[in-house]
């Protein structure tokens, strides 16, 4: 492998700490069998999911995000008031406004921080990761908290077997800081959106186009709506394309990667992408069986799985890849420095 780095930046950014949190309550495939016309075998064969974590009533996205952020800070050994920026990627904010980042800032006690929410569906975390990276690389900030968090159970119709079997709740947070001498950290990214895919995966109610009314509620417009076939075809093609683009322009192949951490939407999509990249199966991180699709939370949760299993270590070359509603798609190449 001959890794081709771009000209040296005055400051390089790295992930210095990671924290994740999922609510303790489990919703298994067997539980879903009692709720909708489905079964464990059907779900596992088509998605790879066995169970997912679901919040109790009254638990919001900001609660999950705050817990993940606390764990992240504890691992780094710093206090919340050292955080300068908080970026929360989510499609399930506590409310339209204020931003969930404001609520996390208050619950975390990150006095003096500024921040905002970023909405890019399942690509939200890696999009937010790049925004945070650029804030560090510019020299403007030295400690940026990036959080991917979603309470998908709040917008799922549990009578719709096409969607209710897929999603779960969870959150993950990373701290971005400047690299130390000799560290590489964040290397490159490639992102793209395709708005023609908007009708294929969306929540049509509640915005300015279809404000909440008794009629929109009755029509179930405040739940996730998905054309599964169209989403699957896009994901198989574009997630691999995004990965290949960022690898090729940096002189890297799939075989060079120590770890591939993809968005966890469907096991077959992940395996198809890994096969196209020519990756060693041992380098591919899959934990969808335990968490389902937690939207913006999947990639940090998979990072934690990789570290827990000893498959992600300091100095490893890592590829992140995602796709989501919008359509959104992206990939990130980095060296793990945590």
Buried (B, 14 or more C-beta within 10 A) or exposed (E): EEEEEEEEBEBBBBBBBBBBBBBEEBBEBEEBBEEBEBBBEBBBEBBBBBBBBBBEEEBBBBBBBBBBBBBBBEBBEBEBEBBBBBBBBBBBBBEEEEBBBBBBBEBBEBEEBEBBBBBBBBBBBBBBBBBBBBBBBEEEBBBBBBBBBBBBBBBBBBEBBBBBBBBBBBBBBBBBBBBEEEBBBBBBBBBBBEEEBEEBBBBBBBEEEBEEEEEBEEEBBBBBBBBBEBBBEBBBBBBBBBBBBBBEEBEBEBEBBBBBBBBBBBBBBBBBBBEBBEBEEEBBBBBBBBBBBBBBBBBBBBBBBBBEEEBBEEEBBBBBBBBBBBBBBBBBBBBBBB
